[in-house]
Amino acid sequence: MKGLVSVILPVFRRPELLHQALRSVLDQTYPQVEIIVVDDASGEAYVSQYELPPQARFIQLPVNGGPAAARNAGIAAARGEFIAFLDSDDIWLPEKLARQVAVLDAMPGMGLTHCRFERVDGDLNVLPERRRAPGAGDDDFVTLLYRNIIQTPSTVLLRSELVQGGEGFDPSLRYAEDRDLWLRLALEHRFHACGDLLVRYRVHPEQLTDGSRRLGNLEVEARLAEKWLGWVEAHAPRFRNDARKAACRALRLLAKALSEERADPAEARGLLLKAMRIYPWDHRVPLKLLALAWRSPGSRSRAGRRGSTTGT
């Protein structure tokens, strides 16, 4: 429907946060909005606590499939010209949709726009700023190989034609499923980075991107980098070199974390050797291999024996 924004709001339990997110949608100054709430098999004990506005459409998934499956269900039901995603723990500022729809209306060749956000705690107190990822530009695809320039789906508004009838989010992914989709879209569509701060991104311990799960996230990032390398080889070979560099970097960072947090030189060494095979021109990889060899117990004992030898 022309001008209509389909707001897809996946939720898994946490009814009190859902109600805050819904209120931020109802407070939008943009008038043409449909709300699609997708419950990811929370169970009736939680669903019974949901207080949905009369105009909201409700989809309840029979089994828990994660954020990707929930968003895909919302995409399939969407009737709007545009689609916006709002995670149930985030909040929009009132001008969010109005400003982003104006951007896409003014730029017919732009497929997706995303905005700035501020990090808040559970009580919506603003947290100190962290280093921001760069905004999207002419090299969106290449940049996304290295880092997520769209750090939360709650900042995105896109044309529905980009995702309806296509692959959508990869339901096999429980982390970085959003970046995976943006990467595929960026190959054929232009992105716009809106400088307006229009989203409050809530930080809490349950998040999959929480910093305390750094090692697990790096493990997923490395697997995804290898997946994207295979995808680039098949669909966009002109970016093969960039994909190889990105995969090498992801494996190198994981190897570093493993050697520091698990003190596992054997696994770290295997990752570094794989990184070297993928992209042999990264000089940091052989240096890290040498550092691992020097720190290994055998190397230290041999060095100690050499140091203790004296002349007679």
C-alpha positions in Angstrom: 0.0 0.0 0.0 1.4 3.4 -1.1 3.0 5.3 1.8 2.1 2.7 4.4 4.9 1.6 6.8 4.6 -1.9 8.1 6.2 -2.0 11.6 7.5 -5.5 12.5 7.9 -6.0 16.2 9.3 -9.4 17.2 8.9 -10.3 20.9 10.0 -13.1 23.1 8.5 -12.7 26.6 9.3 -9.4 28.3 5.7 -7.9 28.1 6.7 -4.7 30.0 9.3 -3.8 27.4 6.9 -4.7 24.5 4.4 -2.1 25.9 7.1 0.6 25.9 8.1 -0.2 22.3 4.5 -0.2 21.2 3.9 3.2 22.8 6.8 4.6 20.9 5.1 3.4 17.6 1.8 4.9 18.6 3.5 8.2 19.3 5.0 8.5 15.8 4.1 11.6 14.0 3.9 9.7 10.7 0.2 8.7 10.3 0.3 5.7 7.9 1.4 2.8 10.0 0.4 -0.8 10.5 1.7 -2.7 13.5 2.6 -6.4 13.2 3.6 -8.0 16.5 5.2 -11.5 16.1 5.5 -13.6 19.3 8.4 -16.1 19.1 6.6 -18.9 21.0 6.8 -17.2 24.4 4.1 -19.4 25.9 0.6 -18.4 27.0 1.7 -17.2 30.4 3.5 -14.3 28.7 1.1 -13.8 25.8 -1.7 -13.3 28.2 0.1 -10.3 29.6 0.5 -8.5 26.2 -1.6 -5.4 25.9 -1.8 -4.7 22.2 -3.5 -1.7 20.6 -6.7 -2.6 18.6 -5.1 -1.9 15.2 -2.1 -4.2 15.8 -2.0 -7.6 14.0 -0.7 -10.5 16.1 1.2 -13.5 14.9 2.1 -16.3 17.3 4.8 -18.7 16.1 4.3 -22.4 17.2 8.0 -23.0 17.9 10.8 -20.6 18.9 12.8 -19.8 15.8 14.8 -16.7 16.9 14.7 -13.1 15.7 15.2 -14.0 12.0 12.2 -16.4 11.9 10.0 -13.8 13.7 11.0 -11.0 11.4 10.4 -13.2 8.3 6.9 -14.0 9.5 6.2 -10.2 9.9 7.7 -9.6 6.4 5.3 -12.2 4.9 2.3 -10.5 6.5 3.4 -6.9 5.7 1.2 -4.8 3.3 3.1 -1.6 3.3 5.3 0.2 0.8 8.0 0.4 3.5 9.0 -2.0 6.3 10.5 -0.9 9.6 11.8 -3.2 12.3 11.6 -2.5 16.1 13.1 -4.9 18.6 10.9 -5.1 21.7 13.5 -3.7 24.0 14.2 -0.6 21.9 12.2 2.6 21.6 11.7 5.1 18.7 11.6 8.8 19.0 8.4 10.4 17.6 9.9 11.7 14.4 11.6 8.4 13.4 9.3 7.2 10.7 8.4 10.7 9.3 12.1 11.6 8.7 13.0 8.3 7.2 10.0 8.0 4.9 10.9 11.6 3.7 14.4 10.3 2.9 13.3 7.4 0.8 10.6 9.5 -0.9 13.2 12.1 -1.9 15.7 9.4 -3.1 14.0 6.9 -5.4 17.2 5.1 -6.0 17.8 4.5 -2.3 16.7 1.1 -1.0 17.3 1.4 2.7 17.9 4.2 5.3 19.2 3.8 8.8 19.7 6.4 11.6 21.7 7.1 14.7 20.8 5.8 18.1 21.7 6.4 21.7 22.4 3.6 24.2 20.2 3.6 27.3 20.0 1.4 30.4 16.9 -0.4 31.7 15.5 2.8 33.1 16.2 4.7 29.8 19.1 6.6 31.3 21.5 7.6 28.5 24.8 5.7 28.7 28.2 7.1 27.7 28.9 7.1 24.0 30.9 4.4 22.4 32.9 4.6 19.2 30.4 4.6 16.4 30.6 2.5 13.3 31.0 4.6 10.1 28.0 5.6 8.1 27.2 3.8 4.9 28.6 5.2 1.7 29.4 4.0 -1.8 31.2 0.9 -0.4 28.4 -0.4 1.8 29.0 -4.0 0.8 32.7 -3.9 1.4 32.3 -2.1 4.8 29.7 -4.7 5.9 32.2 -7.5 5.3 34.3 -6.0 8.1 31.8 -4.5 10.5 28.1 -3.9 11.0 27.5 -0.3 10.0 23.8 -0.8 11.0 24.2 -1.8 14.6 20.5 -2.6 15.3 17.6 -3.3 13.0 15.5 -0.8 15.0 17.2 2.0 13.1 16.2 0.7 9.6 13.5 1.6 7.2 13.5 -0.1 3.8 11.4 -0.6 0.7 9.3 -3.7 1.2 10.2 -4.9 -2.3 13.8 -5.6 -1.1 12.7 -8.4 1.2 9.3 -9.6 0.2 9.5 -12.7 -2.0 13.2 -13.1 -1.4 15.3 -14.9 1.1 14.8 -12.5 4.0 16.7 -13.1 7.3 18.6 -16.4 7.6 16.7 -18.4 10.3 19.7 -20.6 10.9 21.5 -17.6 12.5 20.8 -16.6 16.1 23.4 -13.8 16.0 24.3 -11.3 13.3 21.3 -12.4 11.2 20.6 -8.7 10.5 24.1 -8.0 9.2 23.8 -11.1 7.0 20.8 -9.6 5.3 22.2 -6.1 5.0 25.2 -7.6 3.3 23.1 -9.4 0.7 21.0 -6.3 0.1 24.0 -4.0 -0.2 25.3 -5.9 -3.2 22.4 -4.6 -5.4 20.9 -1.6 -3.4 22.1 1.7 -2.1 21.9 2.5 1.6 21.5 6.0 3.2 22.9 6.8 6.6 20.6 9.4 8.2 22.5 11.6 10.7 19.4 12.1 13.0 19.3 10.4 16.4 15.9 8.7 16.3 16.3 5.4 18.3 17.0 4.5 21.9 18.9 1.2 22.1 18.4 -0.5 25.4 21.5 -2.3 26.8 20.8 -5.2 29.2 22.5 -8.6 30.1 20.2 -10.8 28.0 21.3 -9.3 24.7 23.2 -11.7 22.4 25.6 -8.8 21.6 26.4 -8.2 25.2 30.1 -7.5 25.8 30.4 -10.3 28.3 29.8 -12.8 25.5 32.7 -11.5 23.5 34.4 -14.8 22.8 31.1 -16.5 21.7 30.3 -13.6 19.4 33.8 -13.7 17.9 33.3 -17.4 17.2 30.1 -16.6 15.3 31.7 -13.7 13.5 34.4 -16.1 12.2 31.9 -18.6 11.0 29.9 -15.9 9.3 33.0 -14.4 7.6 33.8 -17.8 6.1 30.1 -18.2 5.1 30.2 -14.8 3.4 33.5 -15.7 1.7 31.8 -18.7 0.1 28.8 -16.5 -0.8 31.0 -13.9 -2.5 32.9 -16.6 -4.4 29.6 -17.8 -5.9 27.7 -14.5 -6.3 30.1 -11.5 -6.3 33.6 -12.7 -7.3 34.8 -9.1 -7.8 34.8 -8.7 -4.0 36.8 -11.9 -3.5 39.9 -10.2 -2.2 37.9 -8.1 0.3 36.0 -11.1 1.5 39.3 -13.0 2.0 40.8 -10.1 4.0 37.6 -9.9 6.2 37.6 -13.7 6.9 41.3 -13.6 7.7 40.7 -10.7 10.1 37.8 -12.5 11.8 39.9 -15.6 12.3 42.8 -13.6 13.6 40.7 -11.8 16.2 39.2 -15.1 17.4 42.6 -16.6 17.7 43.7 -13.7 19.8 40.7 -14.0 22.1 41.2 -17.8 22.5 44.9 -17.4 23.4 44.0 -14.7 26.0 40.7 -16.0 27.5 41.1 -19.8 27.2 44.9 -20.0 27.0 44.5 -22.4 24.2 47.5 -22.0 21.9 46.7 -25.2 19.8 43.2 -24.0 18.7 44.5 -20.4 18.2 47.3 -21.8 16.1 44.9 -23.8 13.9 42.8 -20.6 13.3 45.8 -18.6 12.4 47.0 -21.2 9.9 43.6 -21.2 8.3 43.7 -17.4 8.2 47.0 -17.6 6.4 45.7 -20.0 3.8 42.7 -17.7 3.1 44.7 -14.5 2.9 48.5 -15.0 3.1 49.3 -11.3 2.8 48.3 -10.2 6.3 51.7 -9.7 8.0 50.0 -9.8 11.5 49.1 -13.5 11.2 52.7 -14.9 11.0 53.7 -12.5 13.7 51.0 -13.9 16.0 52.0 -17.4 15.1 55.6 -16.6 16.2 54.3 -15.0 19.4 52.2 -18.2 20.2 55.3 -20.4 19.6 57.4 -18.2 21.9 54.8 -18.4 24.7 54.3 -22.1 24.4 55.7 -24.1 27.4 58.2 -26.0 25.2 59.6 -22.8 23.8 60.0 -21.3 27.3 61.7 -24.4 28.7 64.1 -24.5 25.8 64.9 -20.8 26.2 65.4 -21.4 29.9 67.9 -24.2 29.3 69.8 -22.0 26.8 69.9 -19.1 29.3 71.2 -21.3 32.1 74.2 -22.7 30.2 77.5 -21.2 31.4 81.1 -21.7 30.2 83.7 -23.6 32.2 
